[in-house]
Amino acid sequence: MNLEGHVQAYADRLSRPIIVFDVDFNVIAFSIHDRDVDHARLAIILSHKGSSRARESIKEYRVGHADGPVRIPPLDGGQTRHVAPVRHEGHLVGYVSSTIPEDTPDEHLIEDDAIRESRAQIGVILAAMALGNREDEDRALRLITALLDGDRDQRTRAADELLTGGLVSPVPHYSVITLAAPSGFDPSSAALRLVIDRALSAIPVFPALKAVGTVVDGEAVLVVPYEIDRDRLVGLLELPAFASLRAGIGGAHAPLADAYRSRREARIAARGAAIDPTRDRVVHWEDLGLDRMLLQLPLETLTRSDLPGSVQRLLEAQSGPDLAHTLEAYLDCGCDAQRTALELHVHRSTLYYRLDRVRAITDVDLSDGLIRRELHTGLRVATLAGLR
């Protein structure tokens, strides 16, 4: 019987739905149910992670040191929980959690031998999964690091082992996806490993093809031999557990030993997703345009004094931010006044008034193509550098 079978059998013996966590409180499995799911349980299932308050209470009530299930009072208006430690050969490998009515008598919660044996079987599977996961993660980390950061010979050997070992499917080209958090956020390695697992199962357009992923220096990295479902990736990052993450997708490269090129592109795209509030949380290298170059600048060291004088004067004016927005929209629309007015939802006379104000402040001729390029590029750099 597989894990899902043991979990369902355990839930059937308890006559209530359960959730199985590993020792890091990641959701490993959960039973089916025949009634509405309470909000707390639904949040845990969707986020694939126990809440911080729930984790604290399990530690507070020393469930990991108990011989059997522990009754935990309701948290924040929730339900009473019945949490049991899962062990294998004396080592804690996880927890089984269920909710119970607060007035349930203790005698109704006494375990029989069948329930204890069922939990022991879950423990065997969790221990095997933990061991297998560690071995797989170590191998993936070694090979992907060599593939993306090694010299030419190391990349070639790593690509050969990935292909001959069946970790990656042989296809005409490969892309790299990176998932990381903007500066100021520090996602846990468990969250990064979980997003890799979810992405590998959720985003391929061709599920039969194999991809591989690992966590490298606080960044989730996936090497994929297929076209991805971008909407599914966007949906994945909308889950609470991954709310801080941004994704960059590199271009397609061949052979596999050249995937490091795609990783570089993916990192640049991810930087765009992290620092540009106008972009989506998932950015593809192919969609960057001019930003391919601009995002490689030392943006964090730039100041307003590094911008063209015309852009400096505009941003420093009292109405500068609003006028800069109007000017950028005008330039984005190819200096088509009618289209710009529609885009900004203003009358054309209002647009002309604002553009006259821009001309007066910047002291430039907006009909000059070189000036337009200077303004457009300067405003874009200012956005990426956080200077406006």
C-alpha positions as a LaTeX table, in Angstrom:
\begin{tabular}{lrrr}
\hline
Residue & $x$ (\AA) & $y$ (\AA) & $z$ (\AA) \\
\hline
Met1 & 0.00 & 0.00 & 0.00 \\
Asn2 & 1.35 & 3.46 & $-0.89$ \\
Leu3 & 1.41 & 6.51 & 1.39 \\
Glu4 & $-1.98$ & 7.75 & 0.24 \\
Gly5 & $-3.50$ & 4.35 & 0.98 \\
His6 & $-2.07$ & 4.22 & 4.49 \\
Val7 & $-3.15$ & 7.81 & 5.16 \\
Gln8 & $-6.70$ & 7.09 & 4.05 \\
Ala9 & $-6.82$ & 3.86 & 6.05 \\
Tyr10 & $-5.65$ & 5.75 & 9.13 \\
Ala11 & $-8.30$ & 8.43 & 8.59 \\
Asp12 & $-11.00$ & 5.80 & 8.10 \\
Arg13 & $-10.08$ & 4.14 & 11.41 \\
Leu14 & $-10.27$ & 7.53 & 13.16 \\
Ser15 & $-13.47$ & 8.44 & 11.29 \\
Arg16 & $-12.14$ & 11.93 & 10.62 \\
Pro17 & $-9.85$ & 13.56 & 8.00 \\
Ile18 & $-6.14$ & 13.91 & 8.73 \\
Ile19 & $-3.11$ & 15.83 & 7.49 \\
Val20 & 0.40 & 14.33 & 7.57 \\
Phe21 & 3.40 & 16.63 & 8.10 \\
Asp22 & 7.10 & 15.91 & 7.98 \\
Val23 & 9.37 & 17.14 & 10.81 \\
Asp24 & 9.67 & 20.54 & 9.08 \\
Phe25 & 5.86 & 20.85 & 9.06 \\
Asn26 & 5.59 & 20.54 & 5.28 \\
Val27 & 2.35 & 18.89 & 4.18 \\
Ile28 & 3.21 & 15.41 & 2.89 \\
Ala29 & $-0.28$ & 13.95 & 2.44 \\
Phe30 & $-3.89$ & 14.37 & 3.50 \\
Ser31 & $-6.97$ & 12.18 & 3.45 \\
Ile32 & $-10.11$ & 12.71 & 1.42 \\
His33 & $-13.19$ & 13.98 & 3.22 \\
Asp34 & $-16.93$ & 13.77 & 2.84 \\
Arg35 & $-17.86$ & 17.11 & 4.37 \\
Asp36 & $-16.89$ & 20.77 & 4.15 \\
Val37 & $-13.27$ & 21.44 & 5.04 \\
Asp38 & $-12.69$ & 23.92 & 7.88 \\
His39 & $-10.83$ & 27.09 & 6.91 \\
Ala40 & $-7.68$ & 26.25 & 8.87 \\
Arg41 & $-7.36$ & 22.83 & 7.23 \\
Leu42 & $-8.00$ & 24.32 & 3.78 \\
Ala43 & $-5.34$ & 27.00 & 4.33 \\
Ile44 & $-2.80$ & 24.37 & 5.34 \\
Ile45 & $-3.56$ & 22.17 & 2.33 \\
Leu46 & $-3.34$ & 25.10 & $-0.09$ \\
Ser47 & $-0.11$ & 26.49 & 1.37 \\
His48 & 1.43 & 23.03 & 1.87 \\
Lys49 & 2.77 & 24.22 & 5.20 \\
Gly50 & 1.53 & 24.24 & 8.77 \\
Ser51 & 0.90 & 27.72 & 10.14 \\
Ser52 & 3.57 & 29.21 & 12.39 \\
Arg53 & 1.08 & 29.34 & 15.28 \\
Ala54 & 0.18 & 25.67 & 14.81 \\
Arg55 & 3.86 & 24.70 & 14.71 \\
Glu56 & 4.50 & 26.62 & 17.92 \\
Ser57 & 1.62 & 24.90 & 19.68 \\
Ile58 & 2.84 & 21.44 & 18.62 \\
Lys59 & 6.22 & 22.27 & 20.10 \\
Glu60 & 4.65 & 23.90 & 23.17 \\
Tyr61 & 2.65 & 20.75 & 23.94 \\
Arg62 & 5.76 & 18.61 & 23.28 \\
Val63 & 4.02 & 16.39 & 20.77 \\
Gly64 & 7.39 & 15.24 & 19.44 \\
His65 & 8.22 & 13.78 & 22.87 \\
Ala66 & 4.84 & 12.15 & 23.49 \\
Asp67 & 4.10 & 8.42 & 23.23 \\
Gly68 & 0.77 & 9.02 & 21.52 \\
Pro69 & $-1.65$ & 11.71 & 20.37 \\
Val70 & $-1.84$ & 15.02 & 22.22 \\
Arg71 & $-4.96$ & 17.12 & 22.54 \\
Ile72 & $-4.25$ & 20.77 & 21.64 \\
Pro73 & $-6.85$ & 23.46 & 22.52 \\
Pro74 & $-8.32$ & 25.69 & 19.80 \\
Leu75 & $-6.14$ & 28.45 & 18.34 \\
Asp76 & $-7.52$ & 31.83 & 17.28 \\
Gly77 & $-11.12$ & 30.65 & 17.19 \\
Gly78 & $-10.28$ & 27.40 & 15.38 \\
Gln79 & $-10.98$ & 23.82 & 16.38 \\
Thr80 & $-9.39$ & 21.51 & 18.90 \\
Arg81 & $-6.68$ & 19.36 & 17.31 \\
His82 & $-5.52$ & 15.84 & 17.98 \\
Val83 & $-1.87$ & 15.55 & 16.94 \\
Ala84 & 0.22 & 12.38 & 17.08 \\
Pro85 & 3.97 & 11.99 & 16.57 \\
Val86 & 5.08 & 9.68 & 13.74 \\
Arg87 & 8.27 & 7.74 & 14.39 \\
His88 & 10.48 & 5.19 & 12.71 \\
Glu89 & 12.96 & 3.18 & 14.75 \\
Gly90 & 12.55 & 5.69 & 17.55 \\
His91 & 13.28 & 8.75 & 15.40 \\
Leu92 & 10.63 & 11.45 & 14.89 \\
Val93 & 9.79 & 11.67 & 11.17 \\
Gly94 & 6.55 & 13.64 & 11.19 \\
Tyr95 & 3.12 & 14.30 & 12.67 \\
Val96 & $-0.48$ & 13.27 & 12.01 \\
Ser97 & $-3.03$ & 15.99 & 12.76 \\
Ser98 & $-6.82$ & 15.99 & 12.83 \\
Thr99 & $-9.49$ & 18.26 & 14.24 \\
Ile100 & $-12.08$ & 17.14 & 16.79 \\
Pro101 & $-15.12$ & 18.72 & 18.43 \\
Glu102 & $-14.05$ & 20.50 & 21.60 \\
Asp103 & $-16.41$ & 18.45 & 23.77 \\
Thr104 & $-15.12$ & 15.07 & 22.55 \\
Pro105 & $-14.49$ & 12.87 & 25.64 \\
Asp106 & $-10.96$ & 11.55 & 26.05 \\
Glu107 & $-12.23$ & 7.95 & 26.09 \\
His108 & $-13.40$ & 8.42 & 22.51 \\
Leu109 & $-9.83$ & 9.25 & 21.48 \\
Ile110 & $-8.12$ & 6.12 & 22.80 \\
Glu111 & $-6.09$ & 4.37 & 20.10 \\
Asp112 & $-6.27$ & 0.69 & 19.30 \\
Asp113 & $-3.49$ & $-1.53$ & 17.95 \\
Ala114 & $-4.69$ & $-1.12$ & 14.36 \\
Ile115 & $-4.40$ & 2.68 & 14.53 \\
Arg116 & $-0.93$ & 2.49 & 16.08 \\
Glu117 & 0.21 & 0.00 & 13.44 \\
Ser118 & $-1.19$ & 2.21 & 10.69 \\
Arg119 & 0.73 & 5.19 & 12.04 \\
Ala120 & 3.88 & 3.06 & 12.25 \\
Gln121 & 3.50 & 2.20 & 8.54 \\
Ile122 & 3.19 & 5.88 & 7.73 \\
Gly123 & 6.41 & 6.37 & 9.70 \\
Val124 & 8.24 & 3.79 & 7.58 \\
Ile125 & 7.20 & 5.58 & 4.40 \\
Leu126 & 8.08 & 9.05 & 5.73 \\
Ala127 & 11.53 & 7.81 & 6.80 \\
Ala128 & 12.14 & 6.29 & 3.36 \\
Met129 & 10.95 & 9.47 & 1.66 \\
Ala130 & 13.23 & 11.62 & 3.82 \\
Leu131 & 16.24 & 9.41 & 3.01 \\
Gly132 & 15.40 & 9.28 & $-0.68$ \\
Asn133 & 14.78 & 13.01 & $-0.81$ \\
Arg134 & 18.15 & 13.76 & 0.80 \\
Glu135 & 19.96 & 11.49 & $-1.66$ \\
Asp136 & 18.07 & 12.91 & $-4.64$ \\
Glu137 & 18.61 & 16.49 & $-3.45$ \\
Asp138 & 22.33 & 15.93 & $-2.95$ \\
Arg139 & 22.70 & 14.44 & $-6.43$ \\
Ala140 & 20.62 & 17.15 & $-8.07$ \\
Leu141 & 22.59 & 19.87 & $-6.27$ \\
Arg142 & 25.91 & 18.36 & $-7.35$ \\
Leu143 & 24.92 & 17.94 & $-11.00$ \\
Ile144 & 23.05 & 21.22 & $-11.46$ \\
Thr145 & 25.84 & 23.17 & $-9.78$ \\
Ala146 & 28.36 & 21.59 & $-12.15$ \\
Leu147 & 26.05 & 22.14 & $-15.13$ \\
Leu148 & 25.45 & 25.81 & $-14.46$ \\
Asp149 & 28.58 & 26.97 & $-12.63$ \\
Gly150 & 31.29 & 24.55 & $-13.75$ \\
Asp151 & 33.88 & 24.85 & $-16.50$ \\
Arg152 & 33.26 & 23.38 & $-19.95$ \\
Asp153 & 34.36 & 19.83 & $-19.06$ \\
Gln154 & 32.33 & 19.84 & $-15.83$ \\
Arg155 & 29.25 & 21.06 & $-17.69$ \\
Thr156 & 29.62 & 18.34 & $-20.29$ \\
Arg157 & 30.04 & 15.57 & $-17.70$ \\
Ala158 & 27.10 & 16.84 & $-15.66$ \\
Ala159 & 24.89 & 17.00 & $-18.76$ \\
Asp160 & 25.85 & 13.43 & $-19.69$ \\
Glu161 & 25.03 & 12.14 & $-16.20$ \\
Leu162 & 21.73 & 13.99 & $-16.09$ \\
Leu163 & 20.71 & 12.49 & $-19.42$ \\
Thr164 & 22.03 & 8.94 & $-18.98$ \\
Gly165 & 20.68 & 8.80 & $-15.42$ \\
Gly166 & 17.22 & 9.73 & $-16.66$ \\
Leu167 & 16.97 & 12.86 & $-14.53$ \\
Val168 & 16.33 & 15.03 & $-17.59$ \\
Ser169 & 14.68 & 13.99 & $-20.86$ \\
Pro170 & 16.67 & 14.33 & $-24.11$ \\
Val171 & 15.12 & 17.09 & $-26.25$ \\
Pro172 & 16.35 & 19.61 & $-28.83$ \\
His173 & 16.71 & 22.47 & $-26.29$ \\
Tyr174 & 16.51 & 23.35 & $-22.60$ \\
Ser175 & 15.51 & 26.34 & $-20.49$ \\
Val176 & 16.24 & 27.35 & $-16.91$ \\
Ile177 & 13.76 & 28.84 & $-14.45$ \\
Thr178 & 14.91 & 30.61 & $-11.31$ \\
Leu179 & 12.67 & 31.43 & $-8.37$ \\
Ala180 & 13.91 & 33.78 & $-5.68$ \\
Ala181 & 12.70 & 36.52 & $-3.38$ \\
Pro182 & 13.51 & 40.23 & $-3.73$ \\
Ser183 & 16.07 & 41.69 & $-1.35$ \\
Gly184 & 14.65 & 42.02 & 2.14 \\
Phe185 & 12.87 & 38.68 & 1.98 \\
Asp186 & 14.45 & 35.41 & 3.08 \\
Pro187 & 12.44 & 32.35 & 2.01 \\
Ser188 & 13.20 & 29.14 & 3.89 \\
Ser189 & 14.97 & 26.32 & 2.08 \\
Ala190 & 11.90 & 24.18 & 2.80 \\
Ala191 & 9.69 & 26.66 & 0.92 \\
Leu192 & 12.12 & 26.68 & $-2.01$ \\
Arg193 & 12.24 & 22.88 & $-2.14$ \\
Leu194 & 8.46 & 22.77 & $-1.98$ \\
Val195 & 8.03 & 25.25 & $-4.83$ \\
Ile196 & 10.42 & 23.12 & $-6.92$ \\
Asp197 & 8.35 & 19.99 & $-6.29$ \\
Arg198 & 5.11 & 21.79 & $-7.09$ \\
Ala199 & 6.52 & 23.47 & $-10.19$ \\
Leu200 & 7.92 & 20.22 & $-11.60$ \\
Ser201 & 4.50 & 18.60 & $-11.34$ \\
Ala202 & 2.32 & 21.58 & $-12.25$ \\
Ile203 & 3.92 & 23.67 & $-15.02$ \\
Pro204 & 4.99 & 21.35 & $-17.88$ \\
Val205 & 2.93 & 21.44 & $-21.05$ \\
Phe206 & 4.26 & 17.92 & $-21.77$ \\
Pro207 & 4.13 & 16.05 & $-18.42$ \\
Ala208 & 5.92 & 12.95 & $-19.77$ \\
Leu209 & 9.20 & 14.85 & $-20.10$ \\
Lys210 & 11.47 & 14.90 & $-17.03$ \\
Ala211 & 12.97 & 18.03 & $-15.50$ \\
Val212 & 15.20 & 18.52 & $-12.47$ \\
Gly213 & 15.52 & 21.21 & $-9.81$ \\
Thr214 & 17.45 & 22.12 & $-6.70$ \\
Val215 & 18.15 & 24.99 & $-4.30$ \\
Val216 & 21.41 & 26.86 & $-4.97$ \\
Asp217 & 22.46 & 29.75 & $-2.70$ \\
Gly218 & 18.94 & 30.66 & $-1.66$ \\
Glu219 & 17.54 & 30.35 & $-5.16$ \\
Ala220 & 15.32 & 27.61 & $-6.60$ \\
Val221 & 16.68 & 26.50 & $-9.98$ \\
Leu222 & 14.88 & 24.26 & $-12.46$ \\
Val223 & 16.33 & 22.84 & $-15.69$ \\
Val224 & 13.36 & 22.08 & $-17.94$ \\
Pro225 & 13.22 & 20.27 & $-21.29$ \\
Tyr226 & 9.75 & 21.46 & $-22.18$ \\
Glu227 & 7.47 & 24.38 & $-22.78$ \\
Ile228 & 5.97 & 25.55 & $-19.50$ \\
Asp229 & 2.43 & 26.58 & $-18.68$ \\
Arg230 & 3.09 & 30.14 & $-17.63$ \\
Asp231 & $-0.38$ & 30.64 & $-16.15$ \\
Arg232 & 0.16 & 27.66 & $-13.86$ \\
Leu233 & 3.47 & 29.10 & $-12.70$ \\
Val234 & 1.78 & 32.43 & $-11.97$ \\
Gly235 & $-0.95$ & 30.58 & $-10.07$ \\
Leu236 & 1.63 & 28.63 & $-8.09$ \\
Leu237 & 3.33 & 31.84 & $-6.92$ \\
Glu238 & $-0.03$ & 33.18 & $-5.76$ \\
Leu239 & $-0.20$ & 30.50 & $-3.05$ \\
Pro240 & 0.49 & 31.92 & 0.44 \\
Ala241 & 3.60 & 29.77 & 0.92 \\
Phe242 & 5.26 & 31.34 & $-2.15$ \\
Ala243 & 3.95 & 34.90 & $-1.92$ \\
Ser244 & 7.44 & 36.45 & $-1.71$ \\
Leu245 & 8.90 & 34.62 & $-4.71$ \\
Arg246 & 9.49 & 35.96 & $-8.22$ \\
Ala247 & 10.32 & 33.84 & $-11.27$ \\
Gly248 & 12.60 & 34.40 & $-14.23$ \\
Ile249 & 12.49 & 32.18 & $-17.32$ \\
Gly250 & 15.57 & 31.96 & $-19.52$ \\
Gly251 & 15.63 & 31.39 & $-23.24$ \\
Ala252 & 15.93 & 27.97 & $-24.90$ \\
His253 & 19.47 & 26.69 & $-25.49$ \\
Ala254 & 21.11 & 23.54 & $-26.82$ \\
Pro255 & 22.79 & 21.26 & $-25.98$ \\
Leu256 & 22.08 & 20.68 & $-22.29$ \\
Ala257 & 25.68 & 21.64 & $-21.43$ \\
Asp258 & 24.80 & 25.19 & $-22.58$ \\
Ala259 & 21.93 & 25.56 & $-20.11$ \\
Tyr260 & 24.13 & 27.92 & $-18.09$ \\
Arg261 & 23.35 & 30.57 & $-20.71$ \\
Ser262 & 19.64 & 30.19 & $-19.98$ \\
Arg263 & 20.31 & 30.43 & $-16.25$ \\
Arg264 & 22.02 & 33.79 & $-16.75$ \\
Glu265 & 19.00 & 35.02 & $-18.74$ \\
Ala266 & 16.59 & 33.68 & $-16.14$ \\
Arg267 & 18.39 & 35.57 & $-13.38$ \\
Ile268 & 18.19 & 38.83 & $-15.33$ \\
Ala269 & 14.48 & 38.24 & $-15.95$ \\
Ala270 & 13.91 & 37.44 & $-12.28$ \\
Arg271 & 15.65 & 40.69 & $-11.36$ \\
Gly272 & 13.18 & 42.51 & $-13.55$ \\
Ala273 & 10.29 & 40.78 & $-11.80$ \\
Ala274 & 11.73 & 41.72 & $-8.41$ \\
Ile275 & 12.48 & 45.41 & $-8.92$ \\
Asp276 & 9.93 & 46.58 & $-11.48$ \\
Pro277 & 6.45 & 46.98 & $-9.95$ \\
Thr278 & 4.89 & 47.28 & $-13.41$ \\
Arg279 & 5.91 & 43.73 & $-14.36$ \\
Asp280 & 4.29 & 40.44 & $-13.44$ \\
Arg281 & 5.83 & 38.12 & $-10.85$ \\
Val282 & 6.87 & 35.80 & $-13.70$ \\
Val283 & 9.09 & 37.36 & $-16.38$ \\
His284 & 10.47 & 35.68 & $-19.50$ \\
Trp285 & 13.80 & 36.66 & $-21.02$ \\
Glu286 & 12.10 & 36.84 & $-24.42$ \\
Asp287 & 9.79 & 39.62 & $-23.17$ \\
Leu288 & 12.43 & 41.93 & $-21.68$ \\
Gly289 & 13.29 & 43.96 & $-24.77$ \\
Leu290 & 15.62 & 46.87 & $-23.89$ \\
Asp291 & 15.54 & 45.76 & $-20.25$ \\
Arg292 & 17.82 & 42.86 & $-21.19$ \\
Met293 & 20.64 & 45.39 & $-21.17$ \\
Leu294 & 19.35 & 47.84 & $-18.58$ \\
Leu295 & 18.89 & 45.15 & $-15.92$ \\
Gln296 & 22.57 & 44.31 & $-16.20$ \\
Leu297 & 23.58 & 47.81 & $-15.12$ \\
Pro298 & 24.74 & 48.42 & $-11.52$ \\
Leu299 & 21.31 & 49.90 & $-10.80$ \\
Glu300 & 21.78 & 49.83 & $-7.04$ \\
Thr301 & 24.66 & 52.34 & $-7.30$ \\
Leu302 & 22.91 & 54.85 & $-9.56$ \\
Thr303 & 21.63 & 58.18 & $-8.26$ \\
Arg304 & 19.54 & 60.88 & $-9.91$ \\
Ser305 & 22.73 & 62.73 & $-10.81$ \\
Asp306 & 23.55 & 59.83 & $-13.17$ \\
Leu307 & 20.39 & 60.43 & $-15.20$ \\
Pro308 & 20.25 & 62.76 & $-18.22$ \\
Gly309 & 19.76 & 66.39 & $-17.19$ \\
Ser310 & 16.35 & 66.56 & $-18.84$ \\
Val311 & 15.12 & 63.60 & $-16.78$ \\
Gln312 & 16.60 & 65.03 & $-13.58$ \\
Arg313 & 14.80 & 68.34 & $-14.09$ \\
Leu314 & 11.50 & 66.58 & $-14.74$ \\
Leu315 & 11.70 & 64.29 & $-11.69$ \\
Glu316 & 12.74 & 67.14 & $-9.40$ \\
Ala317 & 9.82 & 69.37 & $-10.40$ \\
Gln318 & 6.88 & 69.65 & $-7.99$ \\
Ser319 & 4.55 & 67.84 & $-10.40$ \\
Gly320 & 7.41 & 65.76 & $-11.81$ \\
Pro321 & 6.18 & 62.23 & $-10.97$ \\
Asp322 & 2.79 & 62.79 & $-12.62$ \\
Leu323 & 4.32 & 64.51 & $-15.64$ \\
Ala324 & 6.91 & 61.74 & $-15.96$ \\
His325 & 4.09 & 59.18 & $-16.05$ \\
Thr326 & 2.35 & 61.17 & $-18.81$ \\
Leu327 & 5.55 & 61.58 & $-20.80$ \\
Glu328 & 6.43 & 57.89 & $-20.53$ \\
Ala329 & 2.94 & 56.91 & $-21.70$ \\
Tyr330 & 3.28 & 59.33 & $-24.63$ \\
Leu331 & 6.65 & 57.83 & $-25.61$ \\
Asp332 & 5.35 & 54.27 & $-25.10$ \\
Cys333 & 2.54 & 55.06 & $-27.52$ \\
Gly334 & 4.95 & 56.21 & $-30.21$ \\
Cys335 & 4.07 & 59.88 & $-29.56$ \\
Asp336 & 0.53 & 59.24 & $-30.80$ \\
Ala337 & $-1.50$ & 61.83 & $-28.88$ \\
Gln338 & $-4.90$ & 60.23 & $-29.50$ \\
Arg339 & $-3.73$ & 56.80 & $-28.38$ \\
Thr340 & $-1.97$ & 58.28 & $-25.33$ \\
Ala341 & $-5.07$ & 60.18 & $-24.25$ \\
Leu342 & $-7.10$ & 56.96 & $-24.45$ \\
Glu343 & $-4.43$ & 55.10 & $-22.50$ \\
Leu344 & $-4.40$ & 57.74 & $-19.74$ \\
His345 & $-8.19$ & 58.29 & $-19.83$ \\
Val346 & $-7.80$ & 62.04 & $-20.30$ \\
His347 & $-8.94$ & 64.55 & $-22.92$ \\
Arg348 & $-6.40$ & 65.40 & $-25.61$ \\
Ser349 & $-6.36$ & 69.04 & $-24.50$ \\
Thr350 & $-5.32$ & 67.84 & $-21.02$ \\
Leu351 & $-2.56$ & 65.74 & $-22.57$ \\
Tyr352 & $-1.30$ & 68.68 & $-24.66$ \\
Tyr353 & $-1.25$ & 70.89 & $-21.56$ \\
Arg354 & 0.84 & 68.31 & $-19.67$ \\
Leu355 & 3.26 & 67.89 & $-22.56$ \\
Asp356 & 3.70 & 71.66 & $-22.72$ \\
Arg357 & 4.58 & 71.57 & $-19.02$ \\
Val358 & 7.13 & 68.81 & $-19.74$ \\
Arg359 & 8.71 & 70.94 & $-22.48$ \\
Ala360 & 8.93 & 73.93 & $-20.16$ \\
Ile361 & 10.50 & 71.98 & $-17.30$ \\
Thr362 & 12.95 & 69.90 & $-19.34$ \\
Asp363 & 13.80 & 72.66 & $-21.83$ \\
Val364 & 13.97 & 70.17 & $-24.70$ \\
Asp365 & 12.28 & 69.67 & $-28.07$ \\
Leu366 & 10.02 & 66.59 & $-27.91$ \\
Ser367 & 10.01 & 66.38 & $-31.72$ \\
Asp368 & 13.74 & 65.55 & $-31.67$ \\
Gly369 & 14.26 & 61.80 & $-31.98$ \\
Leu370 & 17.50 & 61.83 & $-29.99$ \\
Ile371 & 15.80 & 63.75 & $-27.19$ \\
Arg372 & 12.95 & 61.24 & $-27.16$ \\
Arg373 & 15.42 & 58.37 & $-26.85$ \\
Glu374 & 17.20 & 60.16 & $-24.01$ \\
Leu375 & 13.96 & 60.77 & $-22.12$ \\
His376 & 12.51 & 57.31 & $-22.71$ \\
Thr377 & 15.66 & 55.44 & $-21.68$ \\
Gly378 & 16.36 & 57.78 & $-18.77$ \\
Leu379 & 12.87 & 57.30 & $-17.35$ \\
Arg380 & 13.14 & 53.54 & $-17.72$ \\
Val381 & 16.48 & 53.43 & $-15.89$ \\
Ala382 & 15.01 & 55.66 & $-13.18$ \\
Thr383 & 12.18 & 53.16 & $-12.70$ \\
Leu384 & 14.47 & 50.13 & $-12.51$ \\
Ala385 & 16.85 & 51.93 & $-10.13$ \\
Gly386 & 14.02 & 53.04 & $-7.86$ \\
Leu387 & 14.70 & 56.73 & $-8.50$ \\
Arg388 & 11.11 & 57.72 & $-9.30$ \\
\hline
\end{tabular}
